[in-house]
Each structure stands twice: as structure tokens, then as C-alpha cells.
Amino acid sequence: MRVVTAAEIDAHLTFPALVAALAQAFAGDIVTPMRHHHEIGTGEDHATLLLMPAWTGRAPGKGGFLGTKIVNVFPGNGTIGLPAVLGTYILMSGETGAPLAALDGTRLTHWRTAAASALATRFLARADASRLTLVGAGALAPFLARAHASQRPIRSVNVWNHRPERAVSLAKALEAEGFEARAEADLETAVRGGDIISCATLSSAPLVKGDWLQPGAHLDLVGAFNMAMREADDAAVAKAAVYIDTAAAMTEGGDVALALKSGAITPAHIQGTLFDLCRGARIGRTDATSITLFKAVGTALEDLAAAMLVWQKVTA
């Protein structure tokens, strides 16, 4: 079994190729059972084990792949200098079940999460969208900048973060990559100035307000992965044409699920999923002035598609 490091994943993946692979996967027949969620221990020291299986929809003996992402969340790891979230992806043969590779799960997640947002951008952002606003300056943020720039002619990137020094640091890093980037101290200004507003935070209170969204804007919501978190208020969700990655976004994560729970929107307000967009059942943006919103909660389909592409590249 081959071990594929984060550096190898970075060396072999590109966003145009990965976005295309995800589009094919959402239009295809990958099977994604329910995610397994297990609590380990109790109290402040408790940890969480997540298992995310998926496999290509081929009969045994006919090839294909199956895989499982194993994610461990140990909140106390910061005290010993380790990340709180650690993951591994195990890719296996769909013909024999034999293990093929163990991939760095954290890096694979960064790539596939950003690529899913970029796939939505392909359908939902204006073709001429050139101004990107990043809300949040964590590890995922630079991947989101690169991903969106692979689908739209991004010329400028404004970065806002609740810790301003992190926004400054990310802006400098993006400048070094060739982006015209700057840190923005005022969140409202940053949101109003974005053609695409991409949020990846751990906020427990709404950050983006509906009143700030300008005609033609596209709001990309990546954070708020549980019902105690929120990145956009009810007004933003109600104001936009809403698309989600999977139906799970209606019950998991903040934003759309919370807007449904509060009654700010009804299920009929949700225009479709990435499955619908990639299969042609929904068109996406149809004019230059509508406001669109994409909410992601993640799916094992994306991990398998990304792992398959990495395997294709490292064994070529």
C-alpha cells in the first residue's frame, strides 16, 4: 500500500482537473452511505471519530474504487502542539477490496472542499466575476482563492478575518502567488465589494448580512458545519437563490438548515443541489443581477473523486 503525503497531493492536483473530476462524480453513480459519527469519552476530554465511506457504482469484480475517510477530532491536541482535526483517506480496489493507498486526509479535504465551491461557482457566479472576498483566513482560505480563480477571472482578493493580523498574513501570501490581494478591516465593506464572497469560518453568529449583498453577488458558505454555527443571516438566505451540495445541508450545518428551522425560508426556496446542476436538471444563474448562495456540508463522494484523481496521477 502506498502512502501519499500532503506534498505529493499538492504536486499532482490542479483545480481545473479536480473541479472536472467532481463534476463527473456528481453526474455519475458513486454510492455514499450515511456518515458514521462516534463520540469517544465524555466531558471536556471527549473526542470524535468520523467515518465517511463511498464507492463507485460498479458490480464486484468489475473494477472501480472504494474508500473511507477517517477523521479524528481531538479538541485538546492544541496543548501538545498537534492539530485538533487529523485525518487519513484509505483508497481500495473496487475489484478485490485490496488497500491501494493511504492519503493525507487533511490535505485531501482542503482540495476537495475548495473544488466543490469552485464547481458551484461554475454554475452560479457571473462569468465576469473578478472580485473575490474571503471571510476567514484559516488553512482552507488560500485553497478557496485558487479554486475560485480556476473558474472565474479573479483579479482582486479582499481578506477579512476576526483576527486582523491573520488577514494581513494571508493577503501577503496570496500576493506572493500573483493575486492582487489586501486585508480589509471592515467586514461590510469587504462583502459589499465582492462579486464572490467565500466564507470559511467557525463563527457561532451570522457574519454576512443580507443587506450587504449586492445585485449579481454569489455567496459561498463553507463553514458552519453544525447547528450551533452560522456565517450568514436569515435575510441573506432569503434574499438569494439557494443551492446546496447535498440534501444533508437542509438538516446539517448552520445557515440553510437554521433558516429552514426559523421559518425564514421553506424547502421550496432551495433551487437544487450539485447533483442537479451537474446532471443538467437545474441551470443555475440565468441573469447578471440575481444573488446566488451555495451552502456546502461536504460529502464522501468528493473525497473519493479526489483520491481517485490523485491515484491516477501518482501511478501514471
Secondary structure, DSSP 8 states (H G I E B T S, - for coil): -EEE-HHHHHHH--HHHHHHHHHHHHHTT-B----EEEEESSGGG-EEEEEEEEE-S--TTS--EEEEEEEEE-GGGGGGT--SEEEEEEEEETTT--EEEEEEHHHHHHHHHHHHHHHHHHHHS-TT--EEEEE--STTHHHHHHHHHTTS---EEEEE-SSHHHHHHHHHHHHHTT-EEEE-S-HHHHHHT-SEEEE----SS--B-GGG--TT-EEEE----STT--SB-HHHHHHSEEEESSGGGGTSSSTHHHHHHHTSS-GGGEEEEHHHHHTTS-----SSS--EEEE----HHHHHHHHHHHHHHHT-
